[in-house]
């Protein structure tokens, strides 16, 4: 199973969480995005604000995450 086989940012994030288990964090998610999908560093940093990592005023919804990562995941 490869992350590139999944469609959509939230599906990729949730599968990465399943594969990495307790090692999964906002930082390891950034690493996965940059290595597997060549996501730019700044976009990966923004993606680390996804609501399933933590709350806060600047969190990203699933729709926000999809829109942010679409340029790399829709290739």
TORKOL-4160 file (C-alpha; in steps of 0.2 Angstrom, whole numbers, padded with zeros to 4 digits, m for minus):
75
<pt num="1" X="0000" Y="0000" Z="0000"/>
<pt num="2" X="0007" Y="0017" Z="m0005"/>
<pt num="3" X="0000" Y="0034" Z="0000"/>
<pt num="4" X="0000" Y="0039" Z="m0018"/>
<pt num="5" X="m0014" Y="0027" Z="m0021"/>
<pt num="6" X="m0025" Y="0038" Z="m0010"/>
<pt num="7" X="m0036" Y="0052" Z="m0017"/>
<pt num="8" X="m0038" Y="0068" Z="m0007"/>
<pt num="9" X="m0029" Y="0076" Z="0007"/>
<pt num="10" X="m0039" Y="0070" Z="0021"/>
<pt num="11" X="m0038" Y="0052" Z="0015"/>
<pt num="12" X="m0019" Y="0054" Z="0013"/>
<pt num="13" X="m0018" Y="0061" Z="0031"/>
<pt num="14" X="m0029" Y="0048" Z="0039"/>
<pt num="15" X="m0020" Y="0034" Z="0030"/>
<pt num="16" X="m0003" Y="0041" Z="0036"/>
<pt num="17" X="m0010" Y="0041" Z="0053"/>
<pt num="18" X="m0015" Y="0023" Z="0052"/>
<pt num="19" X="0002" Y="0018" Z="0045"/>
<pt num="20" X="0013" Y="0028" Z="0057"/>
<pt num="21" X="0002" Y="0025" Z="0072"/>
<pt num="22" X="0009" Y="0034" Z="0088"/>
<pt num="23" X="0023" Y="0042" Z="0078"/>
<pt num="24" X="0010" Y="0052" Z="0068"/>
<pt num="25" X="0010" Y="0071" Z="0072"/>
<pt num="26" X="0009" Y="0087" Z="0063"/>
<pt num="27" X="0028" Y="0086" Z="0059"/>
<pt num="28" X="0028" Y="0069" Z="0052"/>
<pt num="29" X="0013" Y="0073" Z="0042"/>
<pt num="30" X="0023" Y="0088" Z="0034"/>
<pt num="31" X="0037" Y="0076" Z="0031"/>
<pt num="32" X="0025" Y="0064" Z="0022"/>
<pt num="33" X="0018" Y="0078" Z="0011"/>
<pt num="34" X="0035" Y="0084" Z="0006"/>
<pt num="35" X="0043" Y="0067" Z="0002"/>
<pt num="36" X="0028" Y="0058" Z="m0006"/>
<pt num="37" X="0020" Y="0072" Z="m0015"/>
<pt num="38" X="0034" Y="0086" Z="m0016"/>
<pt num="39" X="0023" Y="0098" Z="m0007"/>
<pt num="40" X="0032" Y="0115" Z="m0004"/>
<pt num="41" X="0038" Y="0118" Z="0014"/>
<pt num="42" X="0026" Y="0133" Z="0017"/>
<pt num="43" X="0011" Y="0123" Z="0011"/>
<pt num="44" X="0016" Y="0108" Z="0022"/>
<pt num="45" X="0018" Y="0120" Z="0037"/>
<pt num="46" X="0000" Y="0126" Z="0033"/>
<pt num="47" X="m0006" Y="0109" Z="0032"/>
<pt num="48" X="0000" Y="0105" Z="0049"/>
<pt num="49" X="m0014" Y="0116" Z="0056"/>
<pt num="50" X="m0027" Y="0103" Z="0051"/>
<pt num="51" X="m0041" Y="0102" Z="0064"/>
<pt num="52" X="m0037" Y="0083" Z="0068"/>
<pt num="53" X="m0020" Y="0088" Z="0075"/>
<pt num="54" X="m0026" Y="0101" Z="0087"/>
<pt num="55" X="m0039" Y="0116" Z="0089"/>
<pt num="56" X="m0036" Y="0134" Z="0088"/>
<pt num="57" X="m0041" Y="0150" Z="0079"/>
<pt num="58" X="m0031" Y="0146" Z="0063"/>
<pt num="59" X="m0035" Y="0127" Z="0061"/>
<pt num="60" X="m0039" Y="0120" Z="0044"/>
<pt num="61" X="m0055" Y="0111" Z="0040"/>
<pt num="62" X="m0055" Y="0096" Z="0029"/>
<pt num="63" X="m0061" Y="0107" Z="0015"/>
<pt num="64" X="m0047" Y="0119" Z="0018"/>
<pt num="65" X="m0034" Y="0105" Z="0018"/>
<pt num="66" X="m0041" Y="0098" Z="0002"/>
<pt num="67" X="m0040" Y="0115" Z="m0006"/>
<pt num="68" X="m0023" Y="0119" Z="0000"/>
<pt num="69" X="m0015" Y="0102" Z="m0006"/>
<pt num="70" X="m0025" Y="0100" Z="m0022"/>
<pt num="71" X="m0011" Y="0107" Z="m0033"/>
<pt num="72" X="0000" Y="0093" Z="m0027"/>
<pt num="73" X="m0012" Y="0079" Z="m0024"/>
<pt num="74" X="m0022" Y="0081" Z="m0040"/>
<pt num="75" X="m0007" Y="0077" Z="m0052"/>
